Amino acid sequence: MNRLTTLIKPKKIYMGKKDFQQFFLVRNFIEQKFNTKVIGCKTIRNKNKLALSSRNFLLNKQELNDIEKISKLFLNLKNKIKNEYLENRNTKNLTISNKYQKSKIFLSYYYKGIRLIDNF
């Protein structure tokens, strides 16, 4: 991105948000180093809510069907927890964690007006 932006000197770069972590890092790098605005574009999804990606071509029909189901489940979960609490935390000191080992997912949610809590 550095070399391309140096050569072209664009005012704006449009970049998909499918890989949001990559978008975030590139945007911060480019906007700090160049006089260029990086604009995030929404993720395009198929009718079954699967994000379109060239990697999808590596999967057979059944595998695509499986990951479409997973995408739908995650989108439904996201919609359900908009006003709820969900975090992964270290079990030793309760700091936010991105690790599977030695951590727990903590959540709270409302069901029929009753606030429920749990951890896994």
C-alpha positions in Angstrom: 0.0 0.0 0.0 2.9 2.3 0.8 4.5 2.0 -2.7 1.2 2.1 -4.6 0.0 5.2 -2.7 3.4 6.9 -3.2 3.3 6.2 -7.0 -0.4 7.1 -7.6 -0.9 9.8 -4.9 -4.7 9.3 -4.7 -7.0 11.7 -2.8 -9.2 8.7 -1.8 -8.9 5.0 -1.6 -12.0 2.8 -1.4 -11.5 -0.4 0.6 -13.9 -3.1 1.6 -14.5 -3.8 5.3 -14.8 -7.6 5.0 -11.4 -8.0 6.6 -12.0 -5.1 9.1 -8.7 -5.6 10.9 -6.8 -5.1 7.6 -8.9 -2.1 6.7 -8.3 -0.6 10.1 -4.5 -1.0 9.9 -4.2 0.2 6.3 -6.5 3.2 6.9 -4.4 4.3 9.9 -1.1 3.8 8.1 -2.2 5.6 4.9 -4.0 8.5 6.6 -1.1 9.2 8.9 1.6 9.1 6.2 -0.2 10.5 3.1 -2.8 13.2 2.3 -5.2 10.4 1.3 -8.6 9.5 2.8 -9.3 5.8 3.1 -13.1 5.1 2.8 -14.5 1.8 4.0 -17.1 0.1 1.8 -19.7 -2.3 3.3 -19.2 -6.0 2.9 -21.2 -7.5 0.0 -23.0 -10.6 1.0 -25.0 -13.2 -1.0 -28.7 -14.0 -0.4 -27.7 -16.3 2.4 -25.6 -13.6 4.2 -22.2 -15.1 3.3 -19.6 -12.5 2.7 -18.4 -12.6 -0.9 -14.7 -13.6 -1.2 -12.4 -15.1 -3.7 -11.6 -17.7 -1.1 -15.2 -19.0 -1.4 -14.1 -20.6 -4.7 -11.9 -23.0 -2.7 -15.0 -24.6 -1.2 -17.3 -27.2 -2.6 -21.1 -26.7 -2.6 -21.7 -28.5 0.7 -18.9 -26.5 2.4 -20.4 -23.3 1.1 -23.7 -24.3 2.5 -22.1 -25.0 5.9 -20.4 -21.6 6.1 -23.5 -19.8 4.9 -25.3 -21.3 7.9 -22.5 -20.2 10.2 -22.6 -16.6 8.8 -26.4 -16.5 9.4 -26.0 -17.7 13.0 -23.3 -15.0 13.7 -25.4 -12.3 12.1 -28.5 -13.4 14.1 -26.4 -13.5 17.3 -25.1 -10.0 16.6 -28.6 -8.7 16.1 -29.7 -10.3 19.3 -26.9 -9.0 21.5 -27.1 -5.3 20.4 -28.1 -4.2 23.9 -26.4 -7.0 25.7 -23.0 -7.7 27.2 -20.5 -10.1 25.6 -16.8 -10.2 26.3 -13.9 -12.6 26.4 -11.8 -12.1 29.5 -8.7 -13.6 31.1 -9.6 -15.9 34.0 -6.5 -14.7 36.1 -7.1 -10.9 36.1 -10.4 -10.3 34.1 -8.6 -8.2 31.4 -10.1 -8.4 27.9 -8.5 -11.3 26.1 -8.3 -12.6 22.5 -7.1 -16.0 23.7 -9.1 -19.2 24.0 -7.0 -20.8 26.8 -7.3 -19.4 30.3 -10.2 -17.2 29.4 -14.0 -17.2 29.6 -16.8 -15.5 27.6 -19.0 -13.5 29.9 -22.4 -12.4 28.8 -25.6 -10.9 30.1 -28.9 -10.6 28.3 -32.6 -9.9 28.8 -35.3 -12.5 28.3 -38.8 -11.4 28.9 -37.6 -8.5 30.9 -35.4 -10.6 33.2 -31.6 -9.9 33.1 -29.7 -13.2 32.9 -25.9 -13.6 33.2 -23.6 -16.5 32.3 -20.0 -17.4 31.4 -18.5 -20.2 29.4 
